[in-house]
Each structure stands twice: as structure tokens, then as C-alpha cells.
Amino acid sequence: AGADALKLFPAEALTPTVLKAQKAVLPPHVPVLVVGGIQPGNMRPWLDAGAGGFGLGGGIYKPGQSAEETKRKARAYVEAAKR
């Protein structure tokens, strides 16, 4: 229908197996962005299942948090995605 990307939410209620099944019937050029409950330690199974990216919010920033803490958390996600 012309979507540039799709959002899979809430990811914590689903599994990477669900994403893999959905990717089998979606156009290959449409990325699926996984959102909700994503942490550095659970990114790899989603990537292996075909995630095109992630929506990150509360895992990186909480109100009142320092810029240094936000930077530390963001780096943890980047490092996990690289592995």
C-alpha cells in the first residue's frame, strides 16, 4: 500500500519467530522496525529474524537522567547492534 516501513509493536508481546513469519509475506524492500521492550541483550534474535531497525525510547532515556547516562545507554545499543 506504499508504506516506507512498518512498526512491530509491542515487541515484548511477540517473538522474533513472529517477525520472521511476517517477513516471509511482506515485500523484501519494506523494513520492519521493532519497538517496545528492546534492550541491548535482546536485539540479536530480532536482527536475525529480519528486523530492519528498532524504536528506542525508555531504554535510552528517562526524565531527569544525565546526558552522560543517556550517552552510556545509547552506546550499549550501538555496540549490541554491531555484534
N, C-alpha and C positions, 0 to 999 in steps of 0.2 A: 504494500500500500504506500510505498515511498518513504518509509522510516529510514533515518540515517543510522539509528542504533536502537536497541531495546534494553529496557531495565528489568532485571530479575530481582524482585523484592517481595517479601523479606527473605533473604538468602538463608537466614538461620532456621527457617521453617522448611527448607528444601535441602537437597543434597546435590553434589556435583553430578551424580548419575542422572538427575532430572535435567540438568543443563545439557548434558551430553545427548540425551534423547531429544530435547528440543532443537539442538543444533543440527540434528540429522534431517530435520524437515524445514529449517529456515534457510533463506538464501545465504550462501557462504560469505558474501561480502558485508553482511549486516552484523556488526559486533553486538554481543550481549554483555551488558555491564551489570556486574553482580553487586548488590547493595544490601546492607543490613547484617550486622554481626561479623563483618570481616575483620580479622586480626592477622598480624604478620605470620602467625603459626598455622593459619588455615587457608592461606592463599594458594599454595601449590596444587592441591586437589582441584580447585576451581580452574586454575590455569590449564591444568592437564585435561580438564573436561571441555575446554574451549572458551573460557571467559576472555572477552576482549578488553576487559578493564574492570575497575572497581569504583564504587562510590564510597567515599570515606568521610566520616563526619566525627562522631563521638569517639572513635578510636584514635583520632589525632588531636582533637581539641575539646576541652571542657571549659566553661566560663570560669574566669579567674586564673586560668593556667598561665604560667610564664611563657614567654616566647622561646626560651631555651628548652623547656619541656615539650612544647609543640614541635620544635625542630628535632629533638631526640626521637619523638614518636614517629614523625614523618620519615626520618632516615631509616627507622626499623622497617617500615613498609617498603621503602625503596630497596633495601637490602634483601628482604624476603622475596620481592618480585624478581630480583636478579638471579636468585639461586635456582 
